[in-house]
Amino acid sequence: VVDALSAAEPGLVFGNWQTLGERREEDMRREIASSRLASIIAGLSLMLATFGVGGSLAHLVTLRQKELAVRAALGATPSRLMRGVLGDGVRLGVWGAAGGAALVLLIAVGVPVVGWWDAVPGWMTGAGSVLAGLGAAVIGGWLPARRASRIDPQRMLKSD
């Protein structure tokens, strides 16, 4: 077939025969690799944020054990203590999410002005980063909040 087509049309160039799926996979190989790398980096960033919030709140609970014990002794329920510590975690998450959203907005506005990059993050990227940051704060704050809700006021206040 190649010889017959070459004889009929001498300027016709023949290369490797590929299906459309093979050609698409070959053409998109770099984009797929960079997307996978970005996903790995985003996952590691979320883990780091979760552990950072968890560590900060665990330290906060350790510093405030006596205060939490006094609150529990005065009638605060374990769920109220837990909500208070989780509220601290959510406040951390809101600050982080606001900073992340501002950064996405800065990139979305600044990249077209500079004109050296084709990809501009959209509002879904900003919303996703805000939700991911808030989720990381809640997940990271769960264990310290649970620990705060289990403080025994009698044992804690007796240790003085």
N, C-alpha and C positions, 0 to 999 in steps of 0.2 A: 504494500500500500504506500509506504514511504517513497519507494523508487518511482512508482507511477505518479504520485503527486509532485515529486521533485522534477520529473520530466515535463509535466504539464505546467508547472509554475516554478521556474528556476530560482526566483527570489524568496521562496517560502523557506523559513527556517524551522527545523524540527528540534525540539528539546525532549526532555524526559516527559513521558506521559504520566499525568497525575490526576487523581479524582479531585473534585472540588473540595472535599473534606481534607484531603492531604495537602492541597495547596493552601487552604485556609489555616490549617495547623502550622504549616511551615512559615506562613506570613505572620502569624500571631505569636510565635514562640517567644519573642522578646517581651511582648506586652504581658503574656501569661506569666512569665518568670518575674517580671517586675511587680505584677499584681500579687503574686504569691509572697514575694519578699515584703511588700507593704503590709500584707495581712499578718505575717509573722511578727513584724515590728509592732504593728498595732496591738496584737495579742500580748506581746511582752510588755508594752507600755501599760495596758490595762492591768496586767498582773502587778506591775510595779506600783501603779496607783492604788490598787486594792491593798497591797501589803503596806504601803506608806500610810494610808488612812488607818488601817488596822493597827499598825505600830504606834502611830500618834495617839489614837484613842486608848490603846492599852496603857500607854504611859500616863495619859490623862486620868484614867480610872485608878491607876496605882497612886497617883498624887492625891486624888480626891477620895480615897477610901474612907477616911474618917467623916468627911462631909456626907458621903452617901450613906454611911452607917447611921449618922445622926438623922438624916431624912427618913431612913427606914424605921428608926426607933420612934420618930414622931408620927408615923402612920403612912408613909409613902409606900404604895404597893410595889412589888417587884416589876410589874409591867410599866408603872410610871417611871421608875428608875431606868428601866431599859429604854423607854421612849426618850428620856432626857439625854442619854448617851448617844442614841441613834440620831437625835436631833443635832447634837454636836457634829456627828459624822456627815449628816446631810448639809449642814452649814459649810463644812469644809468642801463637800462636793459641789455645792452651789458656787462657791468662790472659784473652784477649779474649772467648773463648767463655763462660768462667765469668762474666765481668762481664755479658755479654749475656743469659745464662740467668738471672742474678740479677735483671736489670732486667725481663725478661719475667715472672718470678715475682712481682716487686714489683707490676707492673701488673696481673697476673691476680688478685692478692690485694687490691690497693688499689682497683681500679675498682669491684667490687661493693660495697665498703664506702662509697665516696663516692656511688655511685648516679647519676652524671650522664652515664654513657655506657653504651650497650647492648652494645657489642662487647667481649668479654673474650677475650684470646688463650688458646688451648688448649695442650696439651702438644706438639702437632704444630708449632705456631709456635715454641716453645722449641727443640725438636729440630732444626727446619729452620734456625733462626738459629745454633745451635751448629755444625751441619755446614757451613753456609755460611762461618762464620768460620774453621773449621779448613781448609776448602778454599781460602779466600783466603790463608791463611798458607802452605800448601804451594805454591800456584801462585806467590805472591809470592817465596817463598824459592828457587824452582827456579833462576833465573838466577844469583843470587849463589852458590848452592851449586855450580853448574856451574863458575863462575869460580874458586871455591876449589879445586875438584878439578883444575884445569888449571895450578896454580901450578908453575912450574919452580924447584925448590929451588936448583939450581946458579946460575941467573941471579939469583935473589932474594938468596941469601946472599953472592954475589960482589959485589953492589952496595954492601956496607958498606965 
